[in-house]
Amino acid sequence: MSSIAPLGILVRDDRPDEDVLDEVYRRYAPSNPFLPVTHFIDHATMGSEALVGLGLGRQVRRWSEKHAVRPYQPPTGGVPIASAWQDALGRQDCHGDWLRHLERELESVPFPQVLGRWVPRFAHEVGAFLFHGLIRTAHATRALAHRDTPARRGELARGLALWAIGIRTPSPEANSEREDGADSGPGFVDFARLGAVSFVTAPSFPNLHLVTGPMAYCLVAPYLDWDTHRRATRSFGQTHARASQSFAALKDRADAAPVASFTPRHLMALAGQGDAHPIKLTEAALRAYEQTRDDIFLKAAGKALEVHSLRALISVARATLARRAER
């Protein structure tokens, strides 16, 4: 079977089957964002938008049917977000408060303005919920950039609300830290490169997110200012510290890995399974390759299907326990 040129896979404009996203967002709007038992994050909406970005929108309905809609009543703590949002950071019992406030805001304010208000308050913890607050926000943002609809605004509210309840430390607005003159440090694609080297040499769920996290930030970056980028850079510096330390030792192994050959069968295999992570990684890695022409991202995308769902869940559980032990 002939291969597909990597630069021809992603869809920028006039994405096929774009309308399917509104259907998906309406269906999952009342669904629990946390999976049963593990309490990991549900990826139904993020995976759907990534499929559309890969030009596979026609597969979204069939793919999303593998993800159950689980009725959910967001808990409320009675915190007025407009005046006391800092008190509601990191509180899952305030999930409903965040959702209601953000939904109302997005009904009356252009979505770039909402991003410009809230992402600076969250960017000091890009890794909240293993980056998934940021990632869900980013996929919703790209969907809105293609078409501004009520369903997509609702999805953005859900992404931002998820990010908010995952944050564990005060926002810089709540302390004396100053960002003026801070070094912006490496670019966000550079952080994704660290993650790609880690993933290619040791495919795992946590390493996968070291690629998708910073590439998600790239989707919201055009709506944000430099102070926010500096906060996010500092945060990625923390989430990617271990990958940065091991980069030199792993680089030769990563360079020796084969470059993937993409075929229609490979892309259909992504859409044929229920796990969204290989889909998200492939889309993010191909986007990074478009920007850099660095083969490490093609290698990461080629290994996406090697992350088995059960093994991935175990690796996430171990990583979560390790992070808790470090606190």
Secondary structure, DSSP 8 states (H G I E B T S, - for coil): -----GGGTS--SS-TTTTHHHHHHHHHTTB-SB-TTT--B--HHHHHHHHHHTT-GGGHHHHHTTS---B---------HHHHHHHHTT-GGGHHHHHHHHHHHHHHS-HHHHHHHHHHHHGGGTTTTTTHHHHHHHHHHHHHHH---HHHHHHHHHHHHHHHHH--S--GGGSS---TT----S-HHHHHHHHHHHHHHS--HHHHHHHHHHHHHHHHGGGS-HHHHHHHHHHHHHHTHHHHHHHHHHHHHHHHS------HHHHHHHHTSS-SHHHHHHHHHHHHHHHH--HHHHHHHHTGGGS-HHHHHHHHHHHHHHHHHH-
